[in-house]
């Protein structure tokens, strides 16, 4: 995050309008939504977790118990259940076995 003087980057009319509300204070102006990546998209973490969650659902559909999945993925039973519930509600892309079977 960079700090810039309003006089250097804003048109005088906008600067004057802003001064009515926040004269002499620091103001954060966030990037527009179109410029902001969602959590984990840049690092690839979002994709890795989605793949892990699909695998958890597949293993559960193939008969793995919640307890077995807890040990394998080092997650609580509640976390496994949330993953199963959330992933079941998402539409499958490209076909495949859906986790509704268990």
Biopython code that builds the backbone (N, CA, C, O; Angstrom):
import numpy as np
from Bio.PDB.StructureBuilder import StructureBuilder

atoms = [
    (1, "UNK", "N", (0.854, -1.165, 0.000)),
    (1, "UNK", "CA", (0.000, 0.000, 0.000)),
    (1, "UNK", "C", (0.897, 1.223, 0.000)),
    (1, "UNK", "O", (1.833, 1.324, 0.793)),
    (2, "UNK", "N", (0.604, 2.136, -0.886)),
    (2, "UNK", "CA", (1.368, 3.378, -0.989)),
    (2, "UNK", "C", (0.523, 4.556, -0.535)),
    (2, "UNK", "O", (-0.693, 4.583, -0.725)),
    (3, "UNK", "N", (1.193, 5.524, 0.069)),
    (3, "UNK", "CA", (0.523, 6.766, 0.447)),
    (3, "UNK", "C", (0.863, 7.824, -0.584)),
    (3, "UNK", "O", (2.023, 7.988, -0.961)),
    (4, "UNK", "N", (-0.151, 8.540, -1.038)),
    (4, "UNK", "CA", (0.059, 9.598, -2.020)),
    (4, "UNK", "C", (-0.682, 10.835, -1.557)),
    (4, "UNK", "O", (-1.726, 10.745, -0.911)),
    (5, "UNK", "N", (-0.142, 11.970, -1.888)),
    (5, "UNK", "CA", (-0.798, 13.232, -1.568)),
    (5, "UNK", "C", (-1.972, 13.420, -2.523)),
    (5, "UNK", "O", (-1.827, 13.286, -3.738)),
    (6, "UNK", "N", (-3.133, 13.732, -1.959)),
    (6, "UNK", "CA", (-4.324, 13.933, -2.774)),
    (6, "UNK", "C", (-4.141, 14.985, -3.845)),
    (6, "UNK", "O", (-4.710, 14.873, -4.930)),
    (7, "UNK", "N", (-3.341, 16.025, -3.549)),
    (7, "UNK", "CA", (-3.092, 17.081, -4.543)),
    (7, "UNK", "C", (-2.398, 16.533, -5.785)),
    (7, "UNK", "O", (-2.547, 17.070, -6.882)),
    (8, "UNK", "N", (-1.629, 15.445, -5.597)),
    (8, "UNK", "CA", (-0.865, 14.888, -6.713)),
    (8, "UNK", "C", (-1.683, 13.936, -7.585)),
    (8, "UNK", "O", (-1.316, 13.685, -8.733)),
    (9, "UNK", "N", (-2.779, 13.406, -7.060)),
    (9, "UNK", "CA", (-3.487, 12.366, -7.810)),
    (9, "UNK", "C", (-4.969, 12.650, -8.075)),
    (9, "UNK", "O", (-5.585, 11.962, -8.889)),
    (10, "UNK", "N", (-5.540, 13.632, -7.417)),
    (10, "UNK", "CA", (-6.974, 13.899, -7.580)),
    (10, "UNK", "C", (-7.224, 15.227, -8.275)),
    (10, "UNK", "O", (-6.448, 16.170, -8.118)),
    (11, "UNK", "N", (-8.301, 15.305, -9.040)),
    (11, "UNK", "CA", (-8.674, 16.594, -9.619)),
    (11, "UNK", "C", (-9.065, 17.545, -8.482)),
    (11, "UNK", "O", (-9.625, 17.109, -7.476)),
    (12, "UNK", "N", (-8.775, 18.833, -8.637)),
    (12, "UNK", "CA", (-9.056, 19.803, -7.568)),
    (12, "UNK", "C", (-10.492, 19.763, -7.051)),
    (12, "UNK", "O", (-10.718, 19.915, -5.851)),
    (13, "UNK", "N", (-11.457, 19.562, -7.932)),
    (13, "UNK", "CA", (-12.858, 19.543, -7.487)),
    (13, "UNK", "C", (-13.138, 18.346, -6.564)),
    (13, "UNK", "O", (-13.873, 18.476, -5.585)),
    (14, "UNK", "N", (-12.558, 17.195, -6.873)),
    (14, "UNK", "CA", (-12.746, 16.016, -6.032)),
    (14, "UNK", "C", (-12.012, 16.181, -4.705)),
    (14, "UNK", "O", (-12.534, 15.812, -3.652)),
    (15, "UNK", "N", (-10.808, 16.732, -4.757)),
    (15, "UNK", "CA", (-10.045, 16.985, -3.535)),
    (15, "UNK", "C", (-10.832, 17.906, -2.600)),
    (15, "UNK", "O", (-10.908, 17.660, -1.396)),
    (16, "UNK", "N", (-11.408, 18.953, -3.153)),
    (16, "UNK", "CA", (-12.181, 19.902, -2.348)),
    (16, "UNK", "C", (-13.392, 19.210, -1.714)),
    (16, "UNK", "O", (-13.721, 19.467, -0.556)),
    (17, "UNK", "N", (-14.049, 18.337, -2.473)),
    (17, "UNK", "CA", (-15.208, 17.601, -1.952)),
    (17, "UNK", "C", (-14.784, 16.654, -0.825)),
    (17, "UNK", "O", (-15.463, 16.572, 0.198)),
    (18, "UNK", "N", (-13.680, 15.944, -1.001)),
    (18, "UNK", "CA", (-13.181, 15.034, 0.038)),
    (18, "UNK", "C", (-12.811, 15.781, 1.311)),
    (18, "UNK", "O", (-13.025, 15.276, 2.413)),
    (19, "UNK", "N", (-12.262, 16.969, 1.168)),
    (19, "UNK", "CA", (-11.850, 17.755, 2.330)),
    (19, "UNK", "C", (-13.038, 18.126, 3.217)),
    (19, "UNK", "O", (-12.858, 18.410, 4.401)),
    (20, "UNK", "N", (-14.223, 18.125, 2.670)),
    (20, "UNK", "CA", (-15.419, 18.388, 3.477)),
    (20, "UNK", "C", (-15.647, 17.271, 4.500)),
    (20, "UNK", "O", (-16.223, 17.500, 5.563)),
    (21, "UNK", "N", (-15.189, 16.063, 4.168)),
    (21, "UNK", "CA", (-15.451, 14.894, 5.006)),
    (21, "UNK", "C", (-14.241, 14.457, 5.825)),
    (21, "UNK", "O", (-14.394, 14.064, 6.981)),
    (22, "UNK", "N", (-13.048, 14.517, 5.252)),
    (22, "UNK", "CA", (-11.852, 13.996, 5.924)),
    (22, "UNK", "C", (-10.644, 14.887, 5.659)),
    (22, "UNK", "O", (-9.705, 14.467, 4.983)),
    (23, "UNK", "N", (-10.654, 16.060, 6.161)),
    (23, "UNK", "CA", (-9.550, 16.986, 5.948)),
    (23, "UNK", "C", (-8.385, 16.641, 6.870)),
    (23, "UNK", "O", (-8.549, 16.600, 8.090)),
    (24, "UNK", "N", (-7.211, 16.394, 6.295)),
    (24, "UNK", "CA", (-6.000, 16.131, 7.072)),
    (24, "UNK", "C", (-5.894, 14.727, 7.638)),
    (24, "UNK", "O", (-4.963, 14.458, 8.396)),
    (25, "UNK", "N", (-6.799, 13.822, 7.309)),
    (25, "UNK", "CA", (-6.756, 12.448, 7.814)),
    (25, "UNK", "C", (-6.319, 11.497, 6.710)),
    (25, "UNK", "O", (-6.392, 11.819, 5.524)),
    (26, "UNK", "N", (-5.860, 10.314, 7.124)),
    (26, "UNK", "CA", (-5.509, 9.280, 6.156)),
    (26, "UNK", "C", (-6.774, 8.554, 5.720)),
    (26, "UNK", "O", (-7.625, 8.226, 6.548)),
    (27, "UNK", "N", (-6.895, 8.308, 4.434)),
    (27, "UNK", "CA", (-8.049, 7.602, 3.886)),
    (27, "UNK", "C", (-7.538, 6.473, 3.008)),
    (27, "UNK", "O", (-6.679, 6.681, 2.151)),
    (28, "UNK", "N", (-8.069, 5.278, 3.226)),
    (28, "UNK", "CA", (-7.713, 4.132, 2.393)),
    (28, "UNK", "C", (-8.722, 4.020, 1.260)),
    (28, "UNK", "O", (-9.929, 4.013, 1.499)),
    (29, "UNK", "N", (-8.234, 3.932, 0.032)),
    (29, "UNK", "CA", (-9.097, 3.757, -1.132)),
    (29, "UNK", "C", (-8.794, 2.375, -1.701)),
    (29, "UNK", "O", (-7.744, 2.186, -2.315)),
    (30, "UNK", "N", (-9.695, 1.398, -1.512)),
    (30, "UNK", "CA", (-9.426, 0.035, -1.986)),
    (30, "UNK", "C", (-9.463, -0.053, -3.504)),
    (30, "UNK", "O", (-10.081, 0.766, -4.184)),
    (31, "UNK", "N", (-8.786, -1.067, -4.007)),
    (31, "UNK", "CA", (-8.838, -1.344, -5.438)),
    (31, "UNK", "C", (-10.262, -1.731, -5.801)),
    (31, "UNK", "O", (-11.025, -2.196, -4.954)),
    (32, "UNK", "N", (-10.610, -1.538, -7.054)),
    (32, "UNK", "CA", (-11.924, -1.964, -7.520)),
    (32, "UNK", "C", (-12.040, -3.480, -7.461)),
    (32, "UNK", "O", (-11.026, -4.175, -7.516)),
    (33, "UNK", "N", (-13.246, -4.000, -7.350)),
    (33, "UNK", "CA", (-13.464, -5.445, -7.245)),
    (33, "UNK", "C", (-12.890, -6.218, -8.416)),
    (33, "UNK", "O", (-12.425, -7.345, -8.244)),
    (34, "UNK", "N", (-12.913, -5.633, -9.596)),
    (34, "UNK", "CA", (-12.413, -6.349, -10.770)),
    (34, "UNK", "C", (-10.906, -6.574, -10.713)),
    (34, "UNK", "O", (-10.385, -7.416, -11.444)),
    (35, "UNK", "N", (-10.199, -5.842, -9.863)),
    (35, "UNK", "CA", (-8.750, -5.974, -9.771)),
    (35, "UNK", "C", (-8.320, -6.909, -8.644)),
    (35, "UNK", "O", (-7.139, -7.233, -8.526)),
    (36, "UNK", "N", (-9.253, -7.336, -7.829)),
    (36, "UNK", "CA", (-8.910, -8.089, -6.634)),
    (36, "UNK", "C", (-9.149, -9.583, -6.841)),
    (36, "UNK", "O", (-10.243, -10.002, -7.218)),
    (37, "UNK", "N", (-8.115, -10.375, -6.590)),
    (37, "UNK", "CA", (-8.249, -11.824, -6.685)),
    (37, "UNK", "C", (-8.913, -12.348, -5.417)),
    (37, "UNK", "O", (-8.745, -11.774, -4.341)),
    (38, "UNK", "N", (-9.659, -13.425, -5.541)),
    (38, "UNK", "CA", (-10.268, -14.045, -4.370)),
    (38, "UNK", "C", (-9.194, -14.739, -3.540)),
    (38, "UNK", "O", (-8.101, -15.022, -4.031)),
    (39, "UNK", "N", (-9.520, -15.012, -2.271)),
    (39, "UNK", "CA", (-8.574, -15.638, -1.371)),
    (39, "UNK", "C", (-8.048, -16.928, -1.991)),
    (39, "UNK", "O", (-8.819, -17.755, -2.476)),
    (40, "UNK", "N", (-6.722, -17.090, -1.969)),
    (40, "UNK", "CA", (-6.086, -18.319, -2.401)),
    (40, "UNK", "C", (-5.924, -18.502, -3.894)),
    (40, "UNK", "O", (-5.329, -19.491, -4.322)),
    (41, "UNK", "N", (-6.431, -17.588, -4.702)),
    (41, "UNK", "CA", (-6.316, -17.749, -6.152)),
    (41, "UNK", "C", (-4.902, -17.503, -6.642)),
    (41, "UNK", "O", (-4.418, -18.222, -7.516)),
    (42, "UNK", "N", (-4.244, -16.518, -6.104)),
    (42, "UNK", "CA", (-2.891, -16.187, -6.559)),
    (42, "UNK", "C", (-1.911, -17.279, -6.142)),
    (42, "UNK", "O", (-1.060, -17.683, -6.935)),
    (43, "UNK", "N", (-2.021, -17.757, -4.909)),
    (43, "UNK", "CA", (-1.089, -18.760, -4.384)),
    (43, "UNK", "C", (-1.413, -20.169, -4.859)),
    (43, "UNK", "O", (-0.558, -21.053, -4.796)),
    (44, "UNK", "N", (-2.629, -20.392, -5.332)),
    (44, "UNK", "CA", (-3.044, -21.732, -5.743)),
    (44, "UNK", "C", (-3.688, -22.534, -4.620)),
    (44, "UNK", "O", (-4.121, -23.666, -4.836)),
    (45, "UNK", "N", (-3.755, -21.959, -3.426)),
    (45, "UNK", "CA", (-4.316, -22.664, -2.275)),
    (45, "UNK", "C", (-5.786, -22.995, -2.482)),
    (45, "UNK", "O", (-6.237, -24.073, -2.094)),
    (46, "UNK", "N", (-6.534, -22.091, -3.083)),
    (46, "UNK", "CA", (-7.962, -22.328, -3.327)),
    (46, "UNK", "C", (-8.148, -23.584, -4.173)),
    (46, "UNK", "O", (-9.009, -24.410, -3.872)),
    (47, "UNK", "N", (-7.355, -23.734, -5.222)),
    (47, "UNK", "CA", (-7.468, -24.891, -6.111)),
    (47, "UNK", "C", (-7.061, -26.174, -5.388)),
    (47, "UNK", "O", (-7.715, -27.206, -5.539)),
    (48, "UNK", "N", (-5.980, -26.111, -4.600)),
    (48, "UNK", "CA", (-5.528, -27.290, -3.861)),
    (48, "UNK", "C", (-6.585, -27.767, -2.869)),
    (48, "UNK", "O", (-6.835, -28.967, -2.754)),
    (49, "UNK", "N", (-7.206, -26.831, -2.153)),
    (49, "UNK", "CA", (-8.240, -27.213, -1.193)),
    (49, "UNK", "C", (-9.472, -27.779, -1.898)),
    (49, "UNK", "O", (-10.094, -28.715, -1.397)),
    (50, "UNK", "N", (-9.824, -27.228, -3.041)),
    (50, "UNK", "CA", (-10.966, -27.748, -3.798)),
    (50, "UNK", "C", (-10.692, -29.182, -4.250)),
    (50, "UNK", "O", (-11.577, -30.035, -4.190)),
    (51, "UNK", "N", (-9.465, -29.445, -4.701)),
    (51, "UNK", "CA", (-9.097, -30.801, -5.118)),
    (51, "UNK", "C", (-9.118, -31.753, -3.928)),
    (51, "UNK", "O", (-9.602, -32.880, -4.040)),
    (52, "UNK", "N", (-8.589, -31.298, -2.779)),
    (52, "UNK", "CA", (-8.602, -32.123, -1.569)),
    (52, "UNK", "C", (-10.036, -32.444, -1.169)),
    (52, "UNK", "O", (-10.350, -33.585, -0.833)),
    (53, "UNK", "N", (-10.900, -31.441, -1.204)),
    (53, "UNK", "CA", (-12.287, -31.645, -0.794)),
    (53, "UNK", "C", (-13.019, -32.610, -1.720)),
    (53, "UNK", "O", (-13.830, -33.413, -1.258)),
    (54, "UNK", "N", (-12.745, -32.542, -3.009)),
    (54, "UNK", "CA", (-13.339, -33.496, -3.954)),
    (54, "UNK", "C", (-12.860, -34.911, -3.654)),
    (54, "UNK", "O", (-13.631, -35.868, -3.730)),
    (55, "UNK", "N", (-11.574, -35.032, -3.312)),
    (55, "UNK", "CA", (-11.027, -36.348, -2.979)),
    (55, "UNK", "C", (-11.680, -36.896, -1.709)),
    (55, "UNK", "O", (-11.990, -38.085, -1.631)),
    (56, "UNK", "N", (-11.887, -36.028, -0.715)),
    (56, "UNK", "CA", (-12.564, -36.448, 0.516)),
    (56, "UNK", "C", (-13.957, -36.973, 0.181)),
    (56, "UNK", "O", (-14.364, -38.012, 0.700)),
    (57, "UNK", "N", (-14.683, -36.278, -0.670)),
    (57, "UNK", "CA", (-16.028, -36.711, -1.063)),
    (57, "UNK", "C", (-15.989, -38.025, -1.827)),
    (57, "UNK", "O", (-16.832, -38.897, -1.614)),
    (58, "UNK", "N", (-15.023, -38.167, -2.707)),
    (58, "UNK", "CA", (-14.904, -39.403, -3.481)),
    (58, "UNK", "C", (-14.618, -40.585, -2.559)),
    (58, "UNK", "O", (-15.242, -41.640, -2.677)),
    (59, "UNK", "N", (-13.662, -40.398, -1.631)),
    (59, "UNK", "CA", (-13.326, -41.475, -0.699)),
    (59, "UNK", "C", (-14.522, -41.832, 0.183)),
    (59, "UNK", "O", (-14.772, -43.008, 0.450)),
    (60, "UNK", "N", (-15.252, -40.828, 0.628)),
    (60, "UNK", "CA", (-16.438, -41.083, 1.455)),
    (60, "UNK", "C", (-17.493, -41.838, 0.650)),
    (60, "UNK", "O", (-18.118, -42.769, 1.157)),
    (61, "UNK", "N", (-17.689, -41.437, -0.600)),
    (61, "UNK", "CA", (-18.645, -42.125, -1.468)),
    (61, "UNK", "C", (-18.220, -43.569, -1.720)),
    (61, "UNK", "O", (-19.061, -44.443, -1.931)),
    (62, "UNK", "N", (-16.909, -43.813, -1.698)),
    (62, "UNK", "CA", (-16.385, -45.169, -1.901)),
    (62, "UNK", "C", (-16.369, -45.986, -0.615)),
    (62, "UNK", "O", (-15.929, -47.136, -0.617)),
    (63, "UNK", "N", (-16.852, -45.393, 0.498)),
    (63, "UNK", "CA", (-16.982, -46.166, 1.729)),
    (63, "UNK", "C", (-16.114, -45.751, 2.895)),
    (63, "UNK", "O", (-16.245, -46.322, 3.978)),
    (64, "UNK", "N", (-15.237, -44.788, 2.722)),
    (64, "UNK", "CA", (-14.401, -44.341, 3.842)),
    (64, "UNK", "C", (-15.289, -43.686, 4.897)),
    (64, "UNK", "O", (-16.214, -42.943, 4.571)),
    (65, "UNK", "N", (-14.997, -43.972, 6.164)),
    (65, "UNK", "CA", (-15.778, -43.384, 7.249)),
    (65, "UNK", "C", (-15.247, -41.993, 7.581)),
    (65, "UNK", "O", (-14.138, -41.621, 7.197)),
    (66, "UNK", "N", (-16.069, -41.237, 8.305)),
    (66, "UNK", "CA", (-15.648, -39.904, 8.763)),
    (66, "UNK", "C", (-14.380, -40.045, 9.600)),
    (66, "UNK", "O", (-13.443, -39.260, 9.458)),
    (67, "UNK", "N", (-14.358, -41.044, 10.466)),
    (67, "UNK", "CA", (-13.204, -41.266, 11.342)),
    (67, "UNK", "C", (-11.931, -41.535, 10.534)),
    (67, "UNK", "O", (-10.867, -41.008, 10.856)),
    (68, "UNK", "N", (-12.041, -42.345, 9.497)),
    (68, "UNK", "CA", (-10.875, -42.625, 8.642)),
    (68, "UNK", "C", (-10.395, -41.353, 7.940)),
    (68, "UNK", "O", (-9.194, -41.111, 7.828)),
    (69, "UNK", "N", (-11.334, -40.557, 7.477)),
    (69, "UNK", "CA", (-10.974, -39.314, 6.792)),
    (69, "UNK", "C", (-10.353, -38.313, 7.757)),
    (69, "UNK", "O", (-9.454, -37.564, 7.377)),
    (70, "UNK", "N", (-10.828, -38.293, 9.011)),
    (70, "UNK", "CA", (-10.225, -37.428, 10.032)),
    (70, "UNK", "C", (-8.738, -37.734, 10.165)),
    (70, "UNK", "O", (-7.905, -36.828, 10.146)),
    (71, "UNK", "N", (-8.415, -39.007, 10.297)),
    (71, "UNK", "CA", (-7.022, -39.411, 10.460)),
    (71, "UNK", "C", (-6.180, -39.139, 9.230)),
    (71, "UNK", "O", (-5.040, -38.684, 9.334)),
    (72, "UNK", "N", (-6.736, -39.413, 8.088)),
    (72, "UNK", "CA", (-5.973, -39.239, 6.846)),
    (72, "UNK", "C", (-5.665, -37.773, 6.555)),
    (72, "UNK", "O", (-4.565, -37.444, 6.110)),
    (73, "UNK", "N", (-6.632, -36.895, 6.807)),
    (73, "UNK", "CA", (-6.468, -35.481, 6.448)),
    (73, "UNK", "C", (-6.199, -34.571, 7.644)),
    (73, "UNK", "O", (-6.056, -33.359, 7.486)),
    (74, "UNK", "N", (-6.130, -35.158, 8.839)),
    (74, "UNK", "CA", (-5.858, -34.381, 10.058)),
    (74, "UNK", "C", (-6.872, -33.252, 10.232)),
    (74, "UNK", "O", (-6.518, -32.117, 10.548)),
    (75, "UNK", "N", (-8.141, -33.597, 10.017)),
    (75, "UNK", "CA", (-9.245, -32.655, 10.184)),
    (75, "UNK", "C", (-10.220, -33.223, 11.209)),
    (75, "UNK", "O", (-10.243, -34.430, 11.447)),
    (76, "UNK", "N", (-11.016, -32.361, 11.811)),
    (76, "UNK", "CA", (-12.043, -32.828, 12.739)),
    (76, "UNK", "C", (-13.206, -33.431, 11.961)),
    (76, "UNK", "O", (-13.385, -33.171, 10.771)),
    (77, "UNK", "N", (-13.985, -34.236, 12.657)),
    (77, "UNK", "CA", (-15.174, -34.808, 12.031)),
    (77, "UNK", "C", (-16.125, -33.732, 11.549)),
    (77, "UNK", "O", (-16.746, -33.865, 10.494)),
    (78, "UNK", "N", (-16.237, -32.666, 12.326)),
    (78, "UNK", "CA", (-17.105, -31.547, 11.934)),
    (78, "UNK", "C", (-16.612, -30.911, 10.632)),
    (78, "UNK", "O", (-17.416, -30.564, 9.767)),
    (79, "UNK", "N", (-15.296, -30.758, 10.491)),
    (79, "UNK", "CA", (-14.741, -30.188, 9.250)),
    (79, "UNK", "C", (-15.020, -31.104, 8.066)),
    (79, "UNK", "O", (-15.372, -30.632, 6.985)),
    (80, "UNK", "N", (-14.864, -32.413, 8.264)),
    (80, "UNK", "CA", (-15.146, -33.374, 7.193)),
    (80, "UNK", "C", (-16.617, -33.278, 6.789)),
    (80, "UNK", "O", (-16.936, -33.251, 5.600)),
    (81, "UNK", "N", (-17.510, -33.226, 7.777)),
    (81, "UNK", "CA", (-18.945, -33.125, 7.476)),
    (81, "UNK", "C", (-19.266, -31.845, 6.699)),
    (81, "UNK", "O", (-20.064, -31.872, 5.762)),
    (82, "UNK", "N", (-18.652, -30.736, 7.083)),
    (82, "UNK", "CA", (-18.875, -29.471, 6.365)),
    (82, "UNK", "C", (-18.413, -29.583, 4.918)),
    (82, "UNK", "O", (-19.090, -29.116, 4.001)),
    (83, "UNK", "N", (-17.253, -30.207, 4.721)),
    (83, "UNK", "CA", (-16.732, -30.391, 3.357)),
    (83, "UNK", "C", (-17.700, -31.244, 2.549)),
    (83, "UNK", "O", (-18.021, -30.911, 1.408)),
    (84, "UNK", "N", (-18.167, -32.346, 3.136)),
    (84, "UNK", "CA", (-19.098, -33.228, 2.429)),
    (84, "UNK", "C", (-20.390, -32.492, 2.082)),
    (84, "UNK", "O", (-20.886, -32.608, 0.961)),
    (85, "UNK", "N", (-20.933, -31.741, 3.028)),
    (85, "UNK", "CA", (-22.176, -31.013, 2.796)),
    (85, "UNK", "C", (-21.996, -29.941, 1.726)),
    (85, "UNK", "O", (-22.803, -29.832, 0.803)),
    (86, "UNK", "N", (-20.931, -29.150, 1.857)),
    (86, "UNK", "CA", (-20.707, -28.047, 0.922)),
    (86, "UNK", "C", (-20.420, -28.564, -0.487)),
    (86, "UNK", "O", (-20.942, -28.027, -1.464)),
    (87, "UNK", "N", (-19.602, -29.593, -0.594)),
    (87, "UNK", "CA", (-19.216, -30.107, -1.905)),
    (87, "UNK", "C", (-20.400, -30.788, -2.587)),
    (87, "UNK", "O", (-20.524, -30.735, -3.810)),
    (88, "UNK", "N", (-21.262, -31.423, -1.811)),
    (88, "UNK", "CA", (-22.460, -32.050, -2.389)),
    (88, "UNK", "C", (-23.385, -31.021, -3.016)),
    (88, "UNK", "O", (-24.054, -31.304, -4.010)),
    (89, "UNK", "N", (-23.425, -29.827, -2.438)),
    (89, "UNK", "CA", (-24.333, -28.778, -2.913)),
    (89, "UNK", "C", (-23.826, -28.106, -4.180)),
    (89, "UNK", "O", (-24.598, -27.455, -4.883)),
    (90, "UNK", "N", (-22.527, -28.255, -4.486)),
    (90, "UNK", "CA", (-21.964, -27.616, -5.675)),
    (90, "UNK", "C", (-22.200, -28.512, -6.884)),
    (90, "UNK", "O", (-22.052, -29.730, -6.784)),
    (91, "UNK", "N", (-22.565, -27.931, -8.021)),
    (91, "UNK", "CA", (-22.770, -28.748, -9.219)),
    (91, "UNK", "C", (-21.458, -29.364, -9.688)),
    (91, "UNK", "O", (-20.400, -28.737, -9.633)),
    (92, "UNK", "N", (-21.554, -30.595, -10.145)),
    (92, "UNK", "CA", (-20.372, -31.275, -10.671)),
    (92, "UNK", "C", (-20.080, -30.737, -12.068)),
    (92, "UNK", "O", (-20.991, -30.553, -12.875)),
    (93, "UNK", "N", (-18.816, -30.488, -12.340)),
    (93, "UNK", "CA", (-18.402, -29.998, -13.646)),
    (93, "UNK", "C", (-17.721, -31.139, -14.375)),
    (93, "UNK", "O", (-16.816, -31.765, -13.823)),
    (94, "UNK", "N", (-18.129, -31.421, -15.586)),
    (94, "UNK", "CA", (-17.476, -32.458, -16.373)),
    (94, "UNK", "C", (-17.911, -33.864, -16.013)),
    (94, "UNK", "O", (-17.207, -34.823, -16.332)),
    (95, "UNK", "N", (-19.058, -34.012, -15.355)),
    (95, "UNK", "CA", (-19.538, -35.346, -15.018)),
    (95, "UNK", "C", (-18.840, -35.906, -13.802)),
    (95, "UNK", "O", (-18.280, -35.161, -12.998)),
    (96, "UNK", "N", (-18.873, -37.212, -13.668)),
    (96, "UNK", "CA", (-18.222, -37.851, -12.528)),
    (96, "UNK", "C", (-19.237, -38.296, -11.502)),
    (96, "UNK", "O", (-20.426, -37.997, -11.611)),
    (97, "UNK", "N", (-18.751, -39.017, -10.500)),
    (97, "UNK", "CA", (-19.611, -39.521, -9.442)),
    (97, "UNK", "C", (-19.860, -38.403, -8.454)),
    (97, "UNK", "O", (-18.918, -37.772, -7.976)),
    (98, "UNK", "N", (-21.107, -38.156, -8.148)),
    (98, "UNK", "CA", (-21.461, -37.116, -7.184)),
    (98, "UNK", "C", (-21.500, -37.742, -5.801)),
    (98, "UNK", "O", (-21.836, -38.919, -5.666)),
    (99, "UNK", "N", (-21.170, -36.993, -4.796)),
    (99, "UNK", "CA", (-21.038, -37.511, -3.435)),
    (99, "UNK", "C", (-22.375, -37.792, -2.756)),
    (99, "UNK", "O", (-22.383, -38.082, -1.560)),
    (100, "UNK", "N", (-23.504, -37.721, -3.460)),
    (100, "UNK", "CA", (-24.798, -37.958, -2.823)),
    (100, "UNK", "C", (-24.979, -39.403, -2.376)),
    (100, "UNK", "O", (-25.863, -39.681, -1.565)),
    (101, "UNK", "N", (-24.177, -40.321, -2.877)),
    (101, "UNK", "CA", (-24.422, -41.727, -2.610)),
    (101, "UNK", "C", (-24.220, -42.116, -1.162)),
    (101, "UNK", "O", (-24.702, -43.174, -0.759)),
    (102, "UNK", "N", (-23.534, -41.323, -0.358)),
    (102, "UNK", "CA", (-23.328, -41.652, 1.064)),
    (102, "UNK", "C", (-23.682, -40.481, 1.912)),
    (102, "UNK", "O", (-23.579, -40.553, 3.137)),
]
sb = StructureBuilder()
sb.init_structure("model")
sb.init_model(0)
sb.init_chain("A")
sb.init_seg("    ")
for serial, (resi, resn, name, xyz) in enumerate(atoms, 1):
    if name == "N":
        sb.init_residue(resn, " ", resi, " ")
    sb.init_atom(name, np.array(xyz, "f"), 0.0, 1.0, " ", f" {name:<3s}", serial, name[0])
structure = sb.get_structure()
